[in-house]
Amino acid sequence: MAGKSIDVVEVIDRGPMTAFQVSLVVWLCCLMTIEGFDMQAMAYTAPAILKQWQVSKAAFGPVLSASLFGYMVGAFALGAAADRLGRKVVLLLGLATFGVFTLAAPTAHDLTALMTLRFLAGLGLGAAVPTGLSLNAEYVPLKVRATTIGLMYVAYNVGAAGGGFVAGAAIPAWGWPSVFYIGGVAPLLLGALMWIFLPESVRFLLLTGRRPQEAVRILNRLRPDAGITDASQLTVSAEEKRKASPASLFTDRRAGMTLLLWGATISSFMAHHFLTNWLPTVMTDAGLTLAQASVVGGMFPLGGAIGSFVVGAAMDRRGLGMVAQAFLLGTPLVITLGLAPASAVLLGALAFLAGFLVLGGQLGLNACSATLYPTFMRSTGAGWSLGVGRVGSIAGPIVGGILITTGISRPLLFVIAATPLVLCAALVVALGASVRRRGGADAPAGAALDPAAQPVR
């Protein structure tokens, strides 16, 4: 096969799922498990910190949002850097930043210091997670792409749920700082292992003309049966060697699609983080013990772990309609959380079912952010979508803290929390229509978003 032109897109997108790709997905799932643990760390430690520091819930709302704000800034400023510097470099730097400042969180002795450290930790995640999503989209075959992104969010929700169980055991025994010690050591260890084993994006290497021999080595590990040699002419079909910029998100008829994706992501993240950040505290106020409230809080992302896989697999077959359905079906379950009596078993079951649908739908939007855009701007697209979505993530905990402080009733609180889900479902329906009008996405992944769409090649 020496000297023959080989289309890397065809080799990856139309080929089988190999052991090399499975190992890559496993590494990225480890990344998402750590993100899930961290995103819930403040929610699980909040009741203990509020009691120890004697501060109001409204004052604590910005602390809950600080890492999300850092995530937003990191996704904007550093996610796009992966399109210039490489996926692996930015991902590892993000993990290191996140780990160091998470370890430092217990050194804080007031809200300002804790908020600052959580912001800096969020910067790291904002760089690492969108980059990881892009790496998945560039290595996994088209037919299972949404499913594997779903697996990544299964891992996210496993980490978030596990945080509840860890916090329920660790905080009574060793205090709230123990949660951050665990959450800080894990990413540093993972980063060291990824530095050794994680590959750079082969599409990135070819489109930027960097380290062509490394691209050949990676492809031979990926598809040893393809007979690729140093003499092979490797191409990336339908992809241009262009520089990414935020303006690219609004050119080539992408503006409507981008704005609808952003609006849906903001709405879903607002409901998601409203619930996940305040659920343990609200359940404590309703009469549950701290340990019971932590477990109920953990049941929400645990349901999401299963829902993410189910929705991701369904998207590969049925498209974006599954996402809108998940949000609509999740709405009454969220409302019921506010109406149910203070039974740990009942509330835990409701939280599990609500998480299955709400966080399963969230996965669909995250899959869109990593697959709608072509390679040259994929990290930019994913970074901006997840970064803009953090506007909702930041607003959710702050609004929740203000509402809880006013003494609003629990039923009305959860009605308000569910309202953004209805808006999100409507925006997802409009997004699906926009993708169909465009004839699919720029990249071959368009088919994973809507089976009726024919991607532009």
C-alpha positions in Angstrom: 0.0 0.0 0.0 3.1 2.2 0.0 2.6 5.5 -1.8 -1.2 5.1 -2.0 -3.5 8.0 -0.9 -5.3 7.0 2.3 -8.3 9.0 3.6 -7.9 9.1 7.4 -11.5 10.1 7.9 -12.7 6.9 6.1 -10.2 4.8 8.1 -11.5 6.1 11.4 -15.2 6.9 10.7 -16.1 3.9 8.6 -13.8 1.3 10.3 -14.5 -1.0 13.2 -14.1 -0.1 16.8 -10.6 -1.3 17.8 -8.9 -2.0 21.1 -6.9 1.2 20.6 -10.1 3.3 20.4 -11.6 1.4 23.4 -8.5 2.3 25.5 -8.8 5.9 24.4 -12.4 6.1 25.5 -11.5 4.5 28.8 -8.9 7.2 29.5 -11.5 9.9 28.6 -14.1 8.2 30.9 -11.5 8.5 33.7 -11.3 12.2 33.0 -15.1 12.6 33.1 -15.3 10.6 36.4 -13.0 13.1 38.0 -15.0 16.1 36.6 -18.2 14.6 37.9 -16.7 14.2 41.4 -15.4 17.7 41.4 -18.6 19.3 40.1 -20.5 17.9 43.0 -17.8 18.3 45.7 -19.0 21.7 46.8 -22.7 20.6 46.8 -21.8 17.7 49.1 -19.6 19.7 51.4 -21.9 22.8 51.5 -24.0 21.7 54.5 -20.9 21.0 56.6 -19.2 24.3 55.6 -22.3 26.3 56.1 -22.6 24.9 59.7 -18.9 25.4 60.5 -18.5 28.9 59.1 -22.0 30.1 60.0 -22.7 31.8 56.7 -26.0 32.2 54.8 -27.1 30.1 51.9 -27.4 33.2 49.7 -23.8 34.2 50.5 -22.6 30.6 49.6 -24.3 30.6 46.2 -21.4 32.3 44.5 -19.0 29.8 46.0 -21.0 27.0 44.4 -20.8 28.8 41.0 -17.1 29.8 41.2 -15.7 26.6 39.6 -18.4 26.8 37.0 -17.4 30.4 36.2 -13.8 29.2 36.0 -14.9 26.4 33.7 -16.6 28.9 31.4 -13.5 31.1 31.2 -11.3 28.1 30.7 -13.5 26.8 27.9 -13.5 30.1 26.1 -9.8 31.0 26.6 -8.1 27.5 26.6 -10.5 25.2 24.7 -9.7 27.0 21.5 -6.0 26.7 22.3 -6.3 22.9 21.6 -7.0 23.8 18.0 -3.6 25.5 17.9 -1.4 23.7 20.4 -2.8 20.2 20.3 -5.5 18.2 22.2 -3.1 16.3 24.5 -1.1 19.3 25.7 -4.1 21.4 26.6 -5.9 18.4 28.3 -2.9 17.6 30.5 -2.3 21.2 31.5 -5.9 21.5 32.4 -5.8 18.4 34.6 -2.7 19.7 36.4 -4.2 23.1 37.0 -7.4 21.5 38.3 -5.6 19.1 40.6 -3.4 21.6 42.2 -6.1 24.1 43.1 -8.5 21.5 44.3 -5.9 20.2 46.7 -5.5 23.8 47.9 -9.2 24.3 48.7 -9.0 23.1 52.3 -6.5 25.9 53.0 -9.3 28.5 52.6 -10.7 30.0 55.8 -13.3 32.4 54.3 -15.7 32.5 51.4 -13.5 34.8 49.2 -10.5 32.5 49.4 -12.6 29.4 48.8 -14.3 31.0 45.8 -11.0 32.0 44.3 -9.5 28.6 44.6 -12.6 27.0 43.1 -12.5 29.4 40.2 -8.9 28.5 39.5 -9.7 24.8 39.6 -12.5 25.4 37.2 -10.1 26.9 34.7 -8.4 23.6 34.4 -11.5 21.6 33.8 -12.7 24.2 31.2 -9.5 23.4 29.3 -9.5 19.6 29.7 -13.2 18.5 29.2 -14.0 20.1 25.8 -10.7 18.9 24.6 -11.5 15.4 25.7 -14.8 15.5 23.9 -13.1 16.6 20.7 -10.5 13.8 21.0 -13.3 11.3 21.3 -15.1 12.7 18.2 -11.9 12.5 16.2 -11.0 8.9 17.0 -14.3 7.0 17.4 -16.2 5.5 14.4 -19.2 7.5 13.3 -21.7 4.7 14.0 -20.9 4.6 17.8 -19.8 8.2 18.3 -22.8 9.4 20.3 -22.8 6.2 22.3 -19.1 6.6 23.4 -19.7 10.3 24.3 -22.7 8.9 26.2 -20.3 6.6 28.0 -18.1 9.6 28.9 -21.1 11.1 30.6 -22.0 7.9 32.3 -18.5 8.2 33.8 -19.2 11.9 34.7 -22.4 10.9 36.6 -20.7 7.9 38.2 -18.1 10.4 39.6 -20.8 12.8 40.7 -22.9 10.1 42.3 -19.8 8.5 43.9 -19.0 11.9 45.4 -22.2 11.7 47.4 -21.4 8.3 48.8 -17.8 9.3 49.5 -18.8 12.5 51.2 -21.5 10.7 53.2 -18.7 8.5 54.7 -15.7 10.8 54.7 -17.1 14.1 56.1 -18.4 12.6 59.4 -15.1 10.8 59.8 -12.4 13.3 58.6 -14.3 16.5 57.9 -15.2 18.3 54.7 -11.5 18.9 53.6 -11.1 15.2 52.9 -13.4 15.4 49.9 -11.0 18.0 48.2 -7.9 16.0 49.1 -9.4 13.0 47.2 -10.6 15.2 44.4 -7.1 16.9 44.0 -4.9 13.8 44.1 -6.9 11.9 41.5 -6.4 14.3 38.5 -2.7 14.6 39.1 -2.3 10.8 39.0 -4.5 10.6 35.9 -2.5 13.3 34.2 0.7 11.5 34.8 -0.7 8.3 33.2 -2.3 10.1 30.3 1.0 11.8 29.5 2.4 8.3 28.9 -0.5 6.6 27.2 -2.8 9.1 25.6 -2.3 9.8 21.9 -2.5 13.2 20.2 -5.3 13.6 17.6 -4.1 12.2 14.3 -6.4 14.5 12.4 -4.9 17.4 14.2 -1.4 16.3 13.4 -2.2 15.9 9.7 -4.2 19.1 9.3 -1.4 21.1 11.0 1.4 19.3 9.3 3.1 18.5 12.6 5.0 15.3 13.3 3.8 13.2 10.3 5.8 10.2 11.5 3.9 10.3 14.8 0.6 10.3 12.8 1.8 7.1 10.9 2.7 5.4 14.2 -0.7 6.2 15.7 -2.6 5.0 12.6 -0.7 1.7 12.7 -1.7 1.2 16.3 -5.2 2.1 15.4 -5.5 0.0 12.3 -2.5 -2.3 11.9 -4.4 -4.1 9.1 -4.5 -1.0 6.9 -0.9 -1.3 5.7 0.0 2.4 6.3 3.7 3.3 5.8 5.8 6.5 5.8 5.3 6.6 2.1 1.5 6.6 2.3 -0.2 9.9 1.4 -2.5 10.6 4.3 -5.4 12.9 3.7 -8.3 14.2 5.7 -11.3 14.4 3.4 -13.6 17.5 3.3 -11.4 19.2 5.9 -9.5 22.4 5.3 -6.3 23.5 6.9 -7.8 26.7 8.3 -7.3 28.5 11.6 -10.2 28.3 14.0 -11.7 31.4 15.6 -15.0 32.1 17.4 -16.2 33.9 14.2 -16.1 30.5 12.5 -19.0 29.4 14.6 -21.2 31.9 12.7 -19.9 31.5 9.1 -20.9 29.0 6.4 -24.5 28.9 7.6 -23.6 27.9 11.1 -25.1 30.9 13.0 -28.6 29.6 13.6 -27.3 26.2 14.6 -24.8 27.7 17.0 -27.2 30.0 18.7 -29.8 27.3 19.2 -27.2 25.0 20.6 -26.0 27.7 23.0 -29.6 28.5 24.1 -30.4 24.9 24.8 -27.1 24.3 26.6 -27.7 27.4 28.9 -31.2 26.2 29.8 -30.2 22.6 30.5 -27.2 23.6 32.6 -29.2 26.0 34.6 -31.7 23.3 35.7 -28.9 20.7 36.1 -26.7 22.8 38.4 -29.7 24.3 40.3 -30.6 20.8 41.2 -27.3 19.2 41.8 -25.8 22.0 43.9 -28.7 22.6 46.2 -30.5 19.2 46.3 -28.5 17.9 49.4 -29.0 21.1 51.3 -32.8 21.3 50.5 -33.2 17.7 51.5 -31.4 18.5 54.8 -33.8 21.4 55.4 -36.7 19.0 54.6 -35.7 16.8 57.6 -33.2 14.2 56.2 -29.9 13.7 58.0 -26.7 14.9 56.3 -25.8 11.3 55.3 -29.3 10.7 53.9 -29.3 14.0 52.0 -25.9 13.2 50.5 -27.2 9.9 49.3 -30.3 11.4 47.8 -28.1 14.0 46.1 -26.0 11.2 44.7 -29.0 9.3 43.3 -29.6 12.2 40.8 -26.3 11.8 38.9 -26.4 8.0 39.4 -29.6 8.0 37.4 -27.9 10.2 34.9 -25.1 7.7 34.5 -27.5 5.2 33.1 -29.6 7.8 31.3 -26.5 9.1 29.5 -25.7 5.7 28.1 -29.3 5.1 27.0 -29.8 8.5 25.4 -26.4 8.3 23.7 -27.2 4.9 22.2 -30.7 6.1 21.1 -29.2 9.2 19.5 -27.0 7.0 17.2 -30.3 5.4 16.0 -33.0 8.1 16.2 -31.2 11.5 16.4 -31.9 14.7 18.4 -35.6 13.9 19.0 -34.5 11.7 21.9 -33.0 14.6 23.6 -36.1 16.7 23.6 -38.2 13.8 24.8 -35.8 13.2 27.7 -36.1 16.8 28.9 -39.9 16.8 28.6 -40.3 13.5 30.5 -37.9 14.7 33.2 -39.9 17.9 33.9 -42.8 16.3 35.9 -40.3 14.2 37.9 -38.3 17.3 39.0 -41.6 18.9 40.1 -42.5 15.8 42.1 -39.3 16.1 44.1 -40.8 19.2 45.6 -44.1 17.5 46.4 -43.0 14.2 47.9 -42.8 13.6 51.7 -39.5 13.6 53.4 -38.7 9.9 52.9 -35.1 9.1 52.0 -36.2 6.1 50.0 -38.9 7.9 48.0 -36.9 11.0 47.3 -33.9 8.9 46.3 -36.0 7.0 43.8 -37.4 10.2 42.4 -34.0 11.8 42.2 -32.7 8.7 40.3 -35.5 8.8 37.7 -35.2 12.6 37.3 -31.4 12.3 36.8 -31.9 9.5 34.3 -33.9 11.8 32.0 -32.5 15.3 32.8 -28.8 14.3 32.7 -29.4 11.8 29.9 -30.7 14.8 27.8 -27.8 16.8 28.9 -25.5 14.2 27.3 -27.2 14.7 24.0 -26.3 18.4 24.0 -22.8 17.7 24.9 -22.5 15.2 22.1 -23.7 17.9 19.7 -21.1 20.3 20.9 -18.4 17.8 20.0 -19.8 16.6 16.7 -21.5 19.5 14.9 -18.3 21.2 13.9 -15.4 20.1 11.6 -12.0 19.2 12.8 -10.2 22.5 12.3 -12.6 24.2 14.7 -14.0 21.3 16.8 -12.4 22.2 20.1 -13.4 25.8 19.5 -17.0 24.7 18.9 -17.1 22.4 21.9 -15.3 24.9 24.2 -17.6 27.8 23.3 -20.8 25.7 23.6 -19.8 24.3 27.0 -18.4 27.7 28.0 -21.5 29.6 27.1 -23.6 26.9 28.8 -21.8 27.7 32.0 -23.8 30.9 32.1 -26.7 28.7 33.1 -24.5 26.7 35.4 -23.4 29.8 37.2 -26.9 31.3 37.4 -28.5 28.1 38.7 -26.8 27.8 42.1 -27.0 31.6 42.6 -30.7 31.8 41.9 -31.2 28.7 44.0 -29.4 30.2 46.9 -31.5 33.4 46.7 -34.8 31.6 46.4 -34.0 29.3 49.4 -33.0 32.2 51.5 -36.3 33.9 50.9 -38.1 30.9 52.4 -39.8 29.9 49.2 -41.8 26.6 49.6 -40.2 23.4 48.4 -42.9 22.7 45.8 -42.6 26.1 44.2 -38.8 25.8 44.3 -38.8 22.7 42.2 -41.4 24.1 39.8 -39.0 26.9 39.1 -36.1 24.5 38.8 -38.0 22.5 36.1 -39.0 25.5 34.0 -35.7 25.7 32.0 -36.2 22.1 30.9 -39.3 22.9 28.9 -37.5 25.8 27.1 -34.5 23.5 26.4 -36.8 20.9 24.8 -38.2 23.5 22.4 -34.8 24.7 21.5 -33.5 21.2 20.8 -36.5 20.6 18.4 -35.5 23.8 16.6 -31.9 22.7 16.5 -32.8 19.4 14.9 -34.7 21.3 12.2 -31.8 23.6 11.6 -29.4 20.6 11.2 -31.8 19.1 8.7 -32.1 22.3 6.7 -28.3 22.5 6.4 -28.2 19.0 5.0 -26.3 17.7 8.1 -23.3 18.9 9.9 -19.9 20.0 8.3 -18.3 16.8 9.7 -19.4 13.3 9.1 -20.7 13.2 12.7 -23.9 14.9 11.4 -25.5 11.5 10.9 -25.1 10.7 14.6 -27.1 13.8 15.4 -30.0 13.2 13.0 -30.2 10.0 11.0 -32.4 11.7 8.5 -29.7 14.2 7.7 -27.1 13.6 5.0 -23.8 15.1 6.1 -22.0 17.4 3.7 -18.8 15.7 2.6 
